[in-house]
Amino acid sequence: MSNKLKGMIWLRGQVTLANKSILLQVFMPIFLIFLYKFIFSLNGAGKEIGADKLATMLLTISLPFSLAMSVGTPIIIILAEEREKRNLQSLRLAGVTAGQYILSALIWPSIIGIFYIVITPILVGAKLSNHVFSYGLVLLLTMLVLIFFFLMVGLFCKNQVMAQSLSVPAMLLAAFIPMFSNMSEDLFKVLRYSFMGLFTSYMKDWSHFHLWSGEFLALLVWLLLFAGLSFYLMHRLQILDD
């Protein structure tokens, strides 16, 4: 790992710690998870549908929100702030390449995302038992696609005002696709090939889930698309050298 890349990773960590708004978004999902549990406990949902089904439902609701809020929104805000303050020109003069810039933008979101992938099932009481490997694989792939999705949106934003305007719709899109998919079979047939489709299919019935499926191939296509668009935006904006 080059010193420039290490410096970029350290810098992004310092920006995250110094910005109280970003820190709030990183830790807010924990509060929301407990809020969801409290609301469902008041309704007596655990007794009606069973504790295991309730935990799975909470996991389906909580994980997309957690990843979108704690991982996605900070990416957009940080990238927009760097572009607005013209920090990218300084990085270009320092010899930071587009690849190093994008790679540095992946590290901290990945760490935060893995934290929520691990802690969310524990908080909601979901019993993964023999599905730990498939759960981890599906969520890691979904997280990577989400990171590139929000990275693409962040590179599109010219300033922080634009970032605030686009971050909320982007977050809601990622968070609500699984909910919409569970509303009807017709919606599920369409949205199963979205960038949240593999996660939705997995959470629908993880005991009979098969990784090698249309949803998995669709997710790979989305990953290549979002990653390609991110590099294209970097090149088109001539922010940094390739």
Secondary structure as UniProt FT lines:
FT   HELIX           3..18
FT   HELIX           20..42
FT   TURN            43..44
FT   HELIX           45..49
FT   HELIX           51..67
FT   HELIX           68..72
FT   HELIX           73..84
FT   TURN            85..86
FT   HELIX           87..93
FT   TURN            94..95
FT   HELIX           98..124
FT   HELIX           129..131
FT   HELIX           132..156
FT   HELIX           160..181
FT   TURN            182..183
FT   HELIX           185..191
FT   TURN            192..193
FT   TURN            195..196
FT   HELIX           197..204
FT   HELIX           206..208
FT   HELIX           214..236
FT   TURN            237..238
//
